[in-house]
Amino acid sequence: MKTIKDTLKIQPFASRLMDQYFGGRSFAVFDIETTGLSPVYCKVILSGFLLINGDEAQVIQIFADQPDDEKKLLEETLRVLSGVDYVITYNGRHFDIPFVEKRAKKHGLPFRAPYDLDLYQIVSGHSPLKEVLPSLKQKSLEVFMGLSDGRDDGISGGESVALYERYMASHSFDLERKILLHNHDDVIQLYRLLPIITRTDFHRAMFRQGFPAGRFCITKIQLSGRDLHAEGIQVKDPADFISFPTDAAPYTLIMNQASRTFELQIPGQAEAGALYLDALSVLGEDAAEKIAKYPSVVNGYLITQDHKTINYMEINAFLKVFLEKLSC
């Protein structure tokens, strides 16, 4: 196994949208190369990371240059993943993360997946770009965003598989360089694609994908009748806890230490085609002040839905403040 590191200058991406959900949290851009699409029969041969420190970026690539390197590669991959709060991927929720999870399980390695900010899922499900672009492949988005000149590699992921087969037979330095360059450019270009979130309905995407909040990570949010329901994972310090509605705490909260899960149910009310909840009573005065600036928060009440319009931004902000308060 080889570990290759490269340091370069990069323009850091700053965004109020990102700060609202991920401010103060560490991350890595993450991408893998494999010998095929099925984790049952195929292996991880290369893990690529991009870590940002100011205007400096470090690319770390963990490469299986020998047939039996996958376990060592996965051990080092999981070590790097455990050091960040979340990852940025492109279709990582459907490919990279479950692939690594299944291969880790095969080798008896414990793996708890980090939160995955999957740009493909955000763009495909929460933007009009799929209607105007010929495809939503990463390289197509790079062309759309004027980033195509940032690539030096000239191969696809599928071609990388064939190159690796040839490399294992010859250990050609030129073939190794081509495989590494493709993955190297993927993680750099993916970070440069982050501004594309401004062309999406990012608040709705976070409502659908969930997001980290305090020592929790929300995985599901829904309006169930009049009520607001959220569930997810206790990322740190899991505990057993049950709270049923009282005047002081008008909500139901169930936390399970063994499964590390939590469920939250906040009762709402309906009037004149709108759904709303008493945010002031749930949060308390100090915490409620943090969301008072939002347009759908009125006199301490959060309007969750106005006729058919769901107020994703305000719901997300409310849940984030609630779980952060619970984490203290």
C-alpha positions as a Markdown table, in Angstrom:
| # | Residue | x | y | z |
|---|---|---|---|---|
| 1 | Met | 0.0 | 0.0 | 0.0 |
| 2 | Lys | 1.2 | 3.5 | -0.8 |
| 3 | Thr | 0.1 | 6.8 | 0.7 |
| 4 | Ile | 0.7 | 9.8 | -1.6 |
| 5 | Lys | 0.4 | 13.4 | -0.3 |
| 6 | Asp | 0.3 | 16.6 | -2.3 |
| 7 | Thr | -0.1 | 20.1 | -1.1 |
| 8 | Leu | -1.4 | 23.0 | -3.2 |
| 9 | Lys | -2.9 | 26.4 | -3.0 |
| 10 | Ile | -6.7 | 26.7 | -3.5 |
| 11 | Gln | -9.3 | 29.4 | -3.3 |
| 12 | Pro | -11.3 | 28.7 | -0.1 |
| 13 | Phe | -15.1 | 28.6 | -0.5 |
| 14 | Ala | -17.0 | 30.9 | 1.9 |
| 15 | Ser | -20.8 | 30.7 | 2.1 |
| 16 | Arg | -23.4 | 31.8 | 4.6 |
| 17 | Leu | -25.4 | 28.8 | 3.4 |
| 18 | Met | -22.6 | 26.4 | 4.4 |
| 19 | Asp | -21.9 | 28.2 | 7.6 |
| 20 | Gln | -25.6 | 28.0 | 8.6 |
| 21 | Tyr | -25.4 | 24.2 | 8.6 |
| 22 | Phe | -21.7 | 23.3 | 8.9 |
| 23 | Gly | -19.9 | 26.3 | 10.4 |
| 24 | Gly | -17.1 | 25.3 | 12.7 |
| 25 | Arg | -17.1 | 21.6 | 11.6 |
| 26 | Ser | -14.2 | 19.8 | 10.0 |
| 27 | Phe | -14.6 | 18.1 | 6.6 |
| 28 | Ala | -12.9 | 16.2 | 3.9 |
| 29 | Val | -13.7 | 15.8 | 0.2 |
| 30 | Phe | -13.9 | 12.1 | -0.4 |
| 31 | Asp | -13.8 | 9.8 | -3.4 |
| 32 | Ile | -12.9 | 6.2 | -4.0 |
| 33 | Glu | -11.8 | 4.1 | -7.0 |
| 34 | Thr | -12.8 | 0.4 | -7.1 |
| 35 | Thr | -12.4 | -2.6 | -9.4 |
| 36 | Gly | -16.2 | -2.5 | -10.2 |
| 37 | Leu | -19.6 | -1.5 | -9.1 |
| 38 | Ser | -20.5 | -4.4 | -6.7 |
| 39 | Pro | -19.0 | -4.3 | -3.2 |
| 40 | Val | -19.8 | -8.1 | -3.0 |
| 41 | Tyr | -17.2 | -9.0 | -5.7 |
| 42 | Cys | -15.1 | -5.9 | -6.1 |
| 43 | Lys | -12.5 | -4.1 | -4.0 |
| 44 | Val | -11.6 | -0.5 | -3.1 |
| 45 | Ile | -8.2 | 0.2 | -4.7 |
| 46 | Leu | -7.8 | 3.9 | -4.0 |
| 47 | Ser | -9.2 | 6.4 | -1.5 |
| 48 | Gly | -8.8 | 10.1 | -2.1 |
| 49 | Phe | -9.2 | 12.9 | 0.4 |
| 50 | Leu | -8.9 | 16.7 | 0.1 |
| 51 | Leu | -8.4 | 18.5 | 3.4 |
| 52 | Ile | -8.5 | 22.3 | 3.6 |
| 53 | Asn | -6.5 | 24.6 | 5.9 |
| 54 | Gly | -7.1 | 28.2 | 4.9 |
| 55 | Asp | -5.9 | 28.7 | 1.3 |
| 56 | Glu | -3.9 | 25.5 | 1.4 |
| 57 | Ala | -5.2 | 22.1 | 0.4 |
| 58 | Gln | -3.7 | 18.7 | 1.0 |
| 59 | Val | -4.6 | 15.7 | -1.2 |
| 60 | Ile | -4.1 | 12.3 | 0.5 |
| 61 | Gln | -4.4 | 9.2 | -1.7 |
| 62 | Ile | -4.2 | 5.7 | -0.2 |
| 63 | Phe | -3.4 | 3.3 | -3.1 |
| 64 | Ala | -3.5 | -0.5 | -3.2 |
| 65 | Asp | -0.4 | -1.3 | -5.2 |
| 66 | Gln | -0.4 | -5.0 | -4.1 |
| 67 | Pro | -3.2 | -7.6 | -4.4 |
| 68 | Asp | -3.8 | -8.0 | -0.7 |
| 69 | Asp | -3.7 | -4.3 | 0.3 |
| 70 | Glu | -7.5 | -3.7 | 0.6 |
| 71 | Lys | -7.7 | -4.3 | 4.4 |
| 72 | Lys | -4.8 | -2.0 | 5.1 |
| 73 | Leu | -6.2 | 0.6 | 2.7 |
| 74 | Leu | -9.6 | 0.5 | 4.4 |
| 75 | Glu | -8.0 | 0.8 | 7.9 |
| 76 | Glu | -6.2 | 4.0 | 6.9 |
| 77 | Thr | -9.3 | 5.3 | 5.1 |
| 78 | Leu | -11.4 | 4.8 | 8.2 |
| 79 | Arg | -8.7 | 6.5 | 10.3 |
| 80 | Val | -8.9 | 9.6 | 8.1 |
| 81 | Leu | -12.7 | 9.6 | 8.1 |
| 82 | Ser | -12.8 | 9.3 | 11.8 |
| 83 | Gly | -10.9 | 12.6 | 12.1 |
| 84 | Val | -13.5 | 14.8 | 10.3 |
| 85 | Asp | -17.1 | 15.8 | 11.1 |
| 86 | Tyr | -18.4 | 15.2 | 7.6 |
| 87 | Val | -17.5 | 14.4 | 4.1 |
| 88 | Ile | -18.3 | 16.0 | 0.7 |
| 89 | Thr | -18.9 | 13.5 | -2.0 |
| 90 | Tyr | -20.5 | 13.2 | -5.5 |
| 91 | Asn | -23.0 | 10.4 | -5.3 |
| 92 | Gly | -21.3 | 9.2 | -2.1 |
| 93 | Arg | -24.6 | 8.3 | -0.4 |
| 94 | His | -25.4 | 5.7 | -3.1 |
| 95 | Phe | -21.9 | 4.5 | -3.9 |
| 96 | Asp | -18.7 | 5.6 | -2.0 |
| 97 | Ile | -20.0 | 5.3 | 1.6 |
| 98 | Pro | -22.0 | 2.1 | 1.3 |
| 99 | Phe | -19.2 | 0.5 | -0.8 |
| 100 | Val | -16.6 | 1.3 | 1.9 |
| 101 | Glu | -19.1 | 0.1 | 4.6 |
| 102 | Lys | -19.6 | -3.3 | 3.0 |
| 103 | Arg | -16.0 | -3.8 | 2.3 |
| 104 | Ala | -15.1 | -2.8 | 5.8 |
| 105 | Lys | -17.6 | -5.3 | 7.2 |
| 106 | Lys | -16.1 | -8.0 | 5.0 |
| 107 | His | -12.7 | -7.4 | 6.7 |
| 108 | Gly | -14.2 | -7.2 | 10.2 |
| 109 | Leu | -13.5 | -3.5 | 10.5 |
| 110 | Pro | -15.9 | -1.3 | 12.5 |
| 111 | Phe | -17.3 | 1.6 | 10.5 |
| 112 | Arg | -19.6 | 4.4 | 11.5 |
| 113 | Ala | -20.3 | 6.5 | 8.4 |
| 114 | Pro | -19.8 | 10.3 | 8.8 |
| 115 | Tyr | -22.4 | 12.7 | 7.6 |
| 116 | Asp | -22.2 | 12.9 | 3.8 |
| 117 | Leu | -22.9 | 16.2 | 2.0 |
| 118 | Asp | -23.7 | 14.6 | -1.3 |
| 119 | Leu | -23.6 | 17.2 | -4.0 |
| 120 | Tyr | -25.0 | 14.9 | -6.7 |
| 121 | Gln | -28.2 | 14.3 | -4.5 |
| 122 | Ile | -28.5 | 18.0 | -3.9 |
| 123 | Val | -28.2 | 19.0 | -7.5 |
| 124 | Ser | -30.3 | 16.1 | -8.9 |
| 125 | Gly | -33.1 | 16.5 | -6.4 |
| 126 | His | -33.2 | 20.2 | -5.6 |
| 127 | Ser | -32.2 | 22.2 | -8.6 |
| 128 | Pro | -33.4 | 22.7 | -12.2 |
| 129 | Leu | -30.0 | 21.8 | -13.6 |
| 130 | Lys | -31.0 | 18.3 | -14.7 |
| 131 | Glu | -33.4 | 20.0 | -17.1 |
| 132 | Val | -30.8 | 22.1 | -18.8 |
| 133 | Leu | -27.6 | 19.9 | -18.7 |
| 134 | Pro | -27.0 | 16.9 | -20.9 |
| 135 | Ser | -26.1 | 14.8 | -17.8 |
| 136 | Leu | -25.3 | 15.4 | -14.2 |
| 137 | Lys | -21.9 | 13.7 | -14.2 |
| 138 | Gln | -19.4 | 15.6 | -12.2 |
| 139 | Lys | -17.5 | 16.6 | -15.4 |
| 140 | Ser | -20.7 | 18.0 | -16.9 |
| 141 | Leu | -21.1 | 20.2 | -13.9 |
| 142 | Glu | -17.5 | 21.3 | -14.1 |
| 143 | Val | -18.1 | 22.5 | -17.7 |
| 144 | Phe | -21.3 | 24.3 | -16.6 |
| 145 | Met | -19.4 | 26.1 | -13.8 |
| 146 | Gly | -16.5 | 27.0 | -16.0 |
| 147 | Leu | -14.1 | 24.6 | -14.2 |
| 148 | Ser | -13.2 | 22.2 | -17.0 |
| 149 | Asp | -9.7 | 23.7 | -17.4 |
| 150 | Gly | -8.9 | 22.6 | -13.9 |
| 151 | Arg | -8.4 | 19.0 | -14.9 |
| 152 | Asp | -5.3 | 17.3 | -16.1 |
| 153 | Asp | -6.6 | 13.7 | -16.3 |
| 154 | Gly | -8.2 | 12.4 | -19.4 |
| 155 | Ile | -9.9 | 9.2 | -18.2 |
| 156 | Ser | -13.2 | 8.2 | -16.7 |
| 157 | Gly | -13.9 | 6.1 | -13.6 |
| 158 | Gly | -14.7 | 3.1 | -15.9 |
| 159 | Glu | -11.4 | 3.5 | -17.7 |
| 160 | Ser | -9.6 | 3.6 | -14.4 |
| 161 | Val | -10.8 | 0.1 | -13.6 |
| 162 | Ala | -9.2 | -1.2 | -16.9 |
| 163 | Leu | -6.0 | 0.7 | -16.2 |
| 164 | Tyr | -5.7 | -0.8 | -12.7 |
| 165 | Glu | -6.0 | -4.4 | -14.2 |
| 166 | Arg | -3.1 | -3.5 | -16.5 |
| 167 | Tyr | -1.2 | -1.9 | -13.7 |
| 168 | Met | -1.4 | -5.0 | -11.5 |
| 169 | Ala | 0.1 | -7.0 | -14.3 |
| 170 | Ser | 3.0 | -4.6 | -15.0 |
| 171 | His | 3.3 | -2.1 | -12.1 |
| 172 | Ser | 3.9 | 0.5 | -14.7 |
| 173 | Phe | 4.7 | 3.9 | -13.2 |
| 174 | Asp | 2.9 | 5.6 | -16.1 |
| 175 | Leu | -0.3 | 3.6 | -15.4 |
| 176 | Glu | -0.1 | 4.4 | -11.7 |
| 177 | Arg | 0.3 | 8.1 | -12.4 |
| 178 | Lys | -2.9 | 8.1 | -14.6 |
| 179 | Ile | -5.0 | 6.3 | -12.0 |
| 180 | Leu | -3.8 | 8.6 | -9.2 |
| 181 | Leu | -4.3 | 11.7 | -11.3 |
| 182 | His | -7.9 | 10.9 | -12.1 |
| 183 | Asn | -8.8 | 10.6 | -8.4 |
| 184 | His | -6.6 | 13.6 | -7.5 |
| 185 | Asp | -8.5 | 15.8 | -10.0 |
| 186 | Asp | -11.8 | 14.4 | -8.8 |
| 187 | Val | -11.4 | 15.6 | -5.2 |
| 188 | Ile | -10.0 | 19.0 | -6.1 |
| 189 | Gln | -12.7 | 19.7 | -8.7 |
| 190 | Leu | -15.4 | 18.5 | -6.4 |
| 191 | Tyr | -14.3 | 21.1 | -3.8 |
| 192 | Arg | -14.3 | 23.8 | -6.5 |
| 193 | Leu | -17.9 | 22.7 | -7.4 |
| 194 | Leu | -19.2 | 23.7 | -3.9 |
| 195 | Pro | -20.5 | 27.1 | -5.2 |
| 196 | Ile | -23.1 | 25.2 | -7.1 |
| 197 | Ile | -25.2 | 24.9 | -3.9 |
| 198 | Thr | -26.2 | 28.6 | -4.5 |
| 199 | Arg | -28.1 | 27.3 | -7.6 |
| 200 | Thr | -30.1 | 24.8 | -5.6 |
| 201 | Asp | -32.9 | 24.9 | -3.0 |
| 202 | Phe | -30.3 | 24.1 | -0.3 |
| 203 | His | -32.7 | 24.5 | 2.6 |
| 204 | Arg | -35.1 | 22.0 | 1.1 |
| 205 | Ala | -32.1 | 19.7 | 0.4 |
| 206 | Met | -31.0 | 19.8 | 4.0 |
| 207 | Phe | -34.6 | 19.1 | 5.1 |
| 208 | Arg | -34.5 | 16.0 | 3.0 |
| 209 | Gln | -30.9 | 14.9 | 3.6 |
| 210 | Gly | -30.6 | 15.9 | 7.2 |
| 211 | Phe | -27.7 | 17.7 | 8.8 |
| 212 | Pro | -25.5 | 17.6 | 11.9 |
| 213 | Ala | -26.6 | 19.6 | 15.0 |
| 214 | Gly | -24.7 | 19.6 | 18.2 |
| 215 | Arg | -23.8 | 16.0 | 19.1 |
| 216 | Phe | -26.6 | 14.7 | 16.9 |
| 217 | Cys | -27.1 | 14.2 | 13.2 |
| 218 | Ile | -30.6 | 14.5 | 11.8 |
| 219 | Thr | -31.4 | 11.8 | 9.2 |
| 220 | Lys | -35.1 | 12.4 | 8.7 |
| 221 | Ile | -37.5 | 15.4 | 9.0 |
| 222 | Gln | -41.2 | 15.3 | 8.2 |
| 223 | Leu | -44.5 | 17.1 | 9.0 |
| 224 | Ser | -46.8 | 14.4 | 10.3 |
| 225 | Gly | -50.3 | 15.9 | 10.4 |
| 226 | Arg | -49.8 | 19.0 | 12.4 |
| 227 | Asp | -46.7 | 17.8 | 14.2 |
| 228 | Leu | -43.1 | 18.2 | 13.4 |
| 229 | His | -41.1 | 14.9 | 13.5 |
| 230 | Ala | -37.4 | 14.4 | 13.4 |
| 231 | Glu | -35.1 | 11.4 | 13.9 |
| 232 | Gly | -31.5 | 10.6 | 13.6 |
| 233 | Ile | -28.3 | 9.5 | 15.3 |
| 234 | Gln | -26.6 | 10.4 | 18.6 |
| 235 | Val | -23.1 | 11.0 | 17.2 |
| 236 | Lys | -21.3 | 11.6 | 20.5 |
| 237 | Asp | -22.1 | 10.5 | 24.1 |
| 238 | Pro | -25.2 | 8.4 | 23.3 |
| 239 | Ala | -27.6 | 8.1 | 26.2 |
| 240 | Asp | -31.0 | 6.5 | 27.1 |
| 241 | Phe | -33.6 | 9.2 | 27.7 |
| 242 | Ile | -37.4 | 9.6 | 27.5 |
| 243 | Ser | -39.3 | 12.8 | 27.8 |
| 244 | Phe | -43.1 | 13.1 | 27.3 |
| 245 | Pro | -44.8 | 16.5 | 26.9 |
| 246 | Thr | -45.1 | 18.8 | 29.9 |
| 247 | Asp | -45.8 | 22.5 | 30.2 |
| 248 | Ala | -42.0 | 23.1 | 30.7 |
| 249 | Ala | -41.0 | 20.7 | 27.8 |
| 250 | Pro | -43.9 | 20.4 | 25.3 |
| 251 | Tyr | -42.5 | 17.7 | 23.1 |
| 252 | Thr | -41.7 | 14.0 | 23.1 |
| 253 | Leu | -38.0 | 12.9 | 22.9 |
| 254 | Ile | -36.8 | 9.4 | 22.9 |
| 255 | Met | -33.1 | 8.6 | 22.9 |
| 256 | Asn | -31.7 | 5.0 | 22.7 |
| 257 | Gln | -28.1 | 4.4 | 23.8 |
| 258 | Ala | -27.7 | 1.0 | 22.2 |
| 259 | Ser | -28.8 | 2.0 | 18.8 |
| 260 | Arg | -27.5 | 5.6 | 19.2 |
| 261 | Thr | -30.8 | 6.8 | 17.7 |
| 262 | Phe | -33.2 | 9.6 | 18.7 |
| 263 | Glu | -36.8 | 10.6 | 17.8 |
| 264 | Leu | -38.4 | 14.0 | 18.4 |
| 265 | Gln | -42.1 | 14.8 | 18.1 |
| 266 | Ile | -43.2 | 18.4 | 18.6 |
| 267 | Pro | -47.0 | 19.0 | 18.6 |
| 268 | Gly | -48.3 | 21.7 | 16.2 |
| 269 | Gln | -51.5 | 23.6 | 15.6 |
| 270 | Ala | -53.5 | 24.5 | 12.5 |
| 271 | Glu | -55.3 | 27.7 | 11.7 |
| 272 | Ala | -56.4 | 29.4 | 8.5 |
| 273 | Gly | -54.5 | 27.0 | 6.2 |
| 274 | Ala | -51.3 | 27.3 | 8.2 |
| 275 | Leu | -49.4 | 24.9 | 10.5 |
| 276 | Tyr | -47.4 | 26.3 | 13.4 |
| 277 | Leu | -45.8 | 25.4 | 16.7 |
| 278 | Asp | -44.9 | 27.2 | 19.9 |
| 279 | Ala | -41.1 | 27.6 | 19.4 |
| 280 | Leu | -40.7 | 29.9 | 22.4 |
| 281 | Ser | -42.1 | 27.2 | 24.8 |
| 282 | Val | -40.0 | 24.5 | 23.3 |
| 283 | Leu | -36.7 | 26.4 | 23.1 |
| 284 | Gly | -36.9 | 28.8 | 26.0 |
| 285 | Glu | -36.5 | 32.5 | 25.6 |
| 286 | Asp | -32.7 | 32.7 | 25.1 |
| 287 | Ala | -32.6 | 29.9 | 22.4 |
| 288 | Ala | -35.8 | 31.2 | 20.7 |
| 289 | Glu | -34.1 | 34.5 | 20.2 |
| 290 | Lys | -31.6 | 32.8 | 17.8 |
| 291 | Ile | -34.4 | 32.1 | 15.3 |
| 292 | Ala | -36.5 | 35.3 | 15.9 |
| 293 | Lys | -34.9 | 36.9 | 12.8 |
| 294 | Tyr | -36.5 | 34.4 | 10.3 |
| 295 | Pro | -39.6 | 35.6 | 8.4 |
| 296 | Ser | -41.7 | 32.6 | 9.4 |
| 297 | Val | -41.1 | 33.1 | 13.1 |
| 298 | Val | -43.8 | 35.4 | 14.5 |
| 299 | Asn | -44.1 | 36.3 | 18.2 |
| 300 | Gly | -42.4 | 33.1 | 19.3 |
| 301 | Tyr | -44.4 | 30.9 | 17.0 |
| 302 | Leu | -42.8 | 29.0 | 14.1 |
| 303 | Ile | -45.0 | 28.7 | 11.0 |
| 304 | Thr | -44.0 | 25.3 | 9.6 |
| 305 | Gln | -46.3 | 25.3 | 6.6 |
| 306 | Asp | -48.4 | 28.1 | 5.0 |
| 307 | His | -51.0 | 26.4 | 2.8 |
| 308 | Lys | -48.8 | 24.2 | 0.6 |
| 309 | Thr | -45.5 | 26.0 | 1.2 |
| 310 | Ile | -43.2 | 24.3 | 3.7 |
| 311 | Asn | -40.8 | 26.7 | 5.4 |
| 312 | Tyr | -37.7 | 24.5 | 5.2 |
| 313 | Met | -35.2 | 27.2 | 6.3 |
| 314 | Glu | -37.0 | 28.0 | 9.5 |
| 315 | Ile | -37.7 | 24.4 | 10.4 |
| 316 | Asn | -34.1 | 23.5 | 9.9 |
| 317 | Ala | -32.9 | 26.4 | 12.0 |
| 318 | Phe | -35.4 | 25.6 | 14.8 |
| 319 | Leu | -34.2 | 21.9 | 14.9 |
| 320 | Lys | -30.6 | 22.9 | 14.9 |
| 321 | Val | -31.0 | 25.3 | 17.8 |
| 322 | Phe | -33.0 | 22.8 | 19.7 |
| 323 | Leu | -30.5 | 20.0 | 19.3 |
| 324 | Glu | -27.6 | 22.3 | 20.0 |
| 325 | Lys | -29.2 | 23.3 | 23.3 |
| 326 | Leu | -29.8 | 19.7 | 24.1 |
| 327 | Ser | -26.1 | 19.0 | 23.5 |
| 328 | Cys | -24.9 | 21.5 | 26.2 |
